[in-house]
């Protein structure tokens, strides 16, 4: 029973971080109807930024978030003005392959600069510490902090989207770009802003994840696919949807571990042959497929 | 008879195109006579394989306009069927290849039926998801060698073995794949003038209009998807015999799927010559860049950076690819 509760907790915590990963993707999709394959690569860059800043300056990894956010924001805007703007003129195939090209570019640039070995953080106030909540539930402090900070970032973005003038302008651009242009909203700049926010939230999530996950240049694709699944489940373009779907996907990734634990505890021979944890992410893809086919709008989506 | 006549009829192309195509075909046939390195030979075989993959993708992605980014799963199904059958039961290539096609087509029907309810981005990402699910399964499935993959050891057989397609020299593989390549061109030439081909193009232009004209859109897409799958699976089987060492990572990864789609798009999706031009540009570029910059200069990943830049440039400036540029020039000349 402890294990069940414990894996539920772990799932919820990782889910909150994953929700932040998906947030950027859902905003970009909502505002400009383009699927960003390079999203995981933004996250990877955030992880490297967090790691290198922490190592170079010696500050705690948790305080590198503003640096990572700034880098991501700048990167998003550069990508928009330098590349995405031109791709948007073409057909959908060009957009898909264009952002895929961006992904390959960023990934291999990272490979060229940082090399292919895994790197991880070894210092920091929270690294290696954990809380015990009783009932055998142990929560690593890094994950708890990451989850808390992602929720904070999420709330900040939600407030920005719903309570400010800029957020209203973004929503208007998402609903009807032409109408928004007639109302005097600079839609071009709004698109760039969406890419900035998208990139920034991804890199912040990356700087949080690097506290408990080692980084290499190829880490991005997994997160891109998870983010796609979350966005599909929550509904393309829906911010609260992304949060709840993130929690669900977090649980999906943790339950196979629980399943394996059960099969070892009760010695079900047939279940021990293939550990379910090796299918951990397959269930995410299966969930994506099933949701897409049966409810293409997702749980909270408004774009068809 | 009518079908064969249609497949051999290239008369709707301008004479210049046919002259160039004939010259290229002749060069391909006499290619092995030149004294060339084995590296050039394997690059050429890669080119022919990817041209065939691209032609398969072109049916659904080019003529039909459905962006499929999950073709690698069928490469995997074809390759694994052939390899498993050869290693476990010593079944020759010519039997296992059609069986592989059957498996691949069956799987394409199973996932194609729900998949084609989706459109655009949703369809593209869902094809990636199915491909990754299959790859994950193959990575833990002991029967097919899990993540280590399978290895066909040529020592057990007596090359040249025409039944099992096990050879020591690349030249045999070259002529086999060249044969498939010409057959593929004839098939696509027939396909683009067939009923299904016209139906697909009308679906691409306007789906609602096509439906109102009485075309069963869903079924037409599924059928074409199965044709594309068949193409890819045949080459996948060949891949198993040629490479002799298959792993989930290099037969079913997302990179392969994207490369297939990219090639058709670079050359010009929705035209007969597009995928061939695309493969002819990308494959030599990729393998020579890797050889010169990656292996010799020690810059890891720089080949893929240049390659990514090409993708980005093409998608930003000329999404219709090389064939689009050629047609634009022609139109300007005529006007």
Interface residues (C-beta under 8 A of the other chain):
Chain A: X33 X35 X83 X86 X87 X90 X91 X92 X93 X94 X95 X96 X97 X98 X100 X101 X102 X103 X104 X105 X107 X108 X109 X111 X112 X115 X116 X217 X221 X225 X228 X229 X232 X274 X278 X279 X281 X282 X285 X286 X288 X289 X292 X293 X296
Chain B: X61 X67 X69 X114 X115 X117 X118 X120 X121 X122 X124 X125 X126 X128 X129 X130 X132 X133 X136 X137 X139 X140 X254 X258 X261 X262 X265 X269 X299 X300 X301 X302 X304 X305 X307 X308 X309 X310 X311 X312 X314 X315 X316 X317 X319
